[in-house]
Structure formats: C-alpha cells, structure tokens
Amino acid sequence: MEFLHSRRHLLQAVVFSGGECTLHPSIIRLAKEAKQMGYLIKIDTNGTRPDRIRRLLQDNLVDYIALDFKATQQQHRHITQSETWDSFINSFTLIQEAHIPFEVRTTWHSELLSTDDLQEMVSFLDQRNYKGNYFIQRYVNGVPTLGNLPYSHQYLDTENLSCNEVQVILR
C-alpha cells in the first residue's frame, strides 16, 4: 500500500489479479484502502468466491470486472480441476445485476475447448442476457503452466460464434 500511496498522483487505477485475487483474505481491506486513495479498481476473477465479489460490489469498491469463463458446464471440472461451476454462475449473476462495466473472457486452447464448446459458451451468455463483448484470448504456447499442455493450434474462426447481443472478439 506504501507504493500505491506514493504513486497516487501518477496512477489512476489498480488491478487486483492473481492467481485468483478473491482468494486473498485481505482483498476487501486492500480494495477499500486503494479506493480511499482515489484509485479506480478492477478485479480479474474466475468467480470462485461470490461471497467476496458480493462484498466488493456492495461496498462500491469495484469499478470494472473481468470474469474468466473457463469452460462449459460439462467440461468445467476437467479443465479447472475444481468444483466451482456454481460459484462461477453465482458470481456472473451478481456482477450482471450490479450494473457495473464488466467483460467475460476465455483463454482458448484448441486441445481443451472446441469451436462447438465456444459456441455453447456464447449461447450460455446470450441466454443470460449478457450484452457485452466476449473476449476469446489465444493460449500462448511455450509458456509454463500448471498442467503439461500440448501445443495449441491457433486458428479459430470467430465469424460464426457471435449471436444476438454477444459480440465475440479474438485477442
């Protein structure tokens, strides 16, 4: 917090990311302190702690959220190695109902998610009246990860993935 205090006239915003920033037991206190210094606050989250997201939203401590949408419901446990699908759904609903700017994004690895999976994820967002951009981020080959992932083929045609209010953007 000393660093943020010393830079408060140079910086405008703080991003809490991870790992998973909502797992940190002091996230509420840290966000509150940064907000009191006048910073805008963004959090990057996979939605595993809707209780902390709710608190951040209720206390008006967040200005923008980037929510990671890891996989379809059927593949969520396999890809995340956790039982957090319901937490993701709860977090998505909380964020959407808070009416603050947010984005949904997926890091795409061709060996983990197919085009059909991505279309299912777009449809999921559309059915829940998500009206923002859905960012699909290319997995970066050659970077160490928690798992031993094979090479990801980078071609993805997003032309047919968008539907109704959901705009798919590849980055």
N, C-alpha and C positions, 0 to 999 in steps of 0.2 A: 504494500500500500504506500510505502515511502516513495517508490518510483513513480506511482501514479500521482501522488501529491506534488512531486517535483516537476511533473510534466503537464499539470492541469491547464496551463495556458498555451500549450503546444499541441495537445491531442484533444480530439473531440469525443472519442468513443473507446470502449473497452469491449473485447470479445472474450467470453468465457467459453473454452472449448475443452478438448480432452486429450485422450481417453473420453470420459463422459463427465462433464462438469457438474451435473446434478448429483453425482455420487459423492462429491466432496461435502463433508458435513458442515463446512462453513460457507457454502455458496450463498446463502441468504444474507449473512452478515457482510461478506465481501461485496456482493452486488449493492447492498444498502450503502456501504462506505463509498464505493465508486460513484453511486448516484448522488450522494451528498456532496461530492466534489464537483458535480456538474457534468459528469460523463453520460453520454448515451450508452446503453447496454445492449449487446447482442449475445445470445447464447446459441451454441451449436449443441444439439442434443439428439439422442436416439429415442428419447421418450421413456426411458426405463423408470424414471421417478416422477410420475404425475403429481405426487404429493408436493414435491419441491417446485415443480413447474407451476402448480396452482398457487402456491405461496408467493412465488416471484411475481406472478400476474396480479394476484390480489393486492399486493403491496406496491403495485405500479413500478416495479424495479427493472422491467424489461421493455426495450423499445423495438426489438426485432428478434425473431427466432428462425433458425434454420433447423428443420426437423429431418433427420435421416430416416428414410423409408427403406429398410434393409431388404425386404423380400415379401413375397406373397404370404398369406396366412399358412398355406401348406408347406412352404419352404423356410419359414421364419426360424424355427428351432434349429434346423440343419445348418443354416447359414450363420446364425448368431450364436449357436451353442448355448442358448438360454431360453427360458420360458417367459418371454417378455412381450408377446403379441398383444395381450390385453392391456398392458401398460402403454404400449405404443398407441393403441386405439383411444384409450383414456386421454393421453397427452394430446393427440391430434384433435380430439373433440374440445378439450379445454382451450387449446391455442386458437382454434377456429372461432369459438364462442367469445374469446377475449377481444376480437376485432382489432388486433394489432397487426402490423405488417409481418408476414412470415412467408417462408418458402419451404417447399418439400423437395428433397433431393435423394437420389440413389446413386451409389457408386456401382457401376456396371462392370462385371467380369463375365465374359462370354461363356465360361465354363460353369458359372453358378446360376446365371439368370438368362433365360431365352427371350427372344422377342415376344413370344406368347406370354411369358411371365410379366414382362414390362407392360404389355397391353392390359393384362389383368390389373396391374397396379394403377395404370392410368384410369381404368374403369372404376376401380375402387375409389379413387379421388373424385371422379366425376359423380358417382352415386352419392357421395357425401357433400356435394355442392361446393367442392373446392374450386375457386375461381382464379387461382394464381398460376404462376409458372411452376412446372415440374422439371427440375434440372436433373439430367442424367449425366453423371460425371464418369469419364473413362477411367478405368482402373489403370494405374501406371505399372507396367511390367518392370521387373528387375529391382523393385523396392522391397526390402524385408518386411514381412507381415507376420501376424501371429500364426497363420497357417502356412503350409507349404503349397502355395497355389501354382498351378501350371500357367503357361503363357496364355494371356487373354488376347483373342483375335479382336482387333479394334474396329472392324467395320460394323456400323449399326445404322440402319435406315430408319430415321425417326419420322419420315414423311407420313406414315400411316398410324402413328401412335397417338396423335392428338385426338381429342373428342370433346365436343361441346365447349365447355368453358376452360378446359385444361390445355394449356399450351406447353408442349414438350420442347425443351431446349437442351441440346447436347453441348457439354463443355468439357 
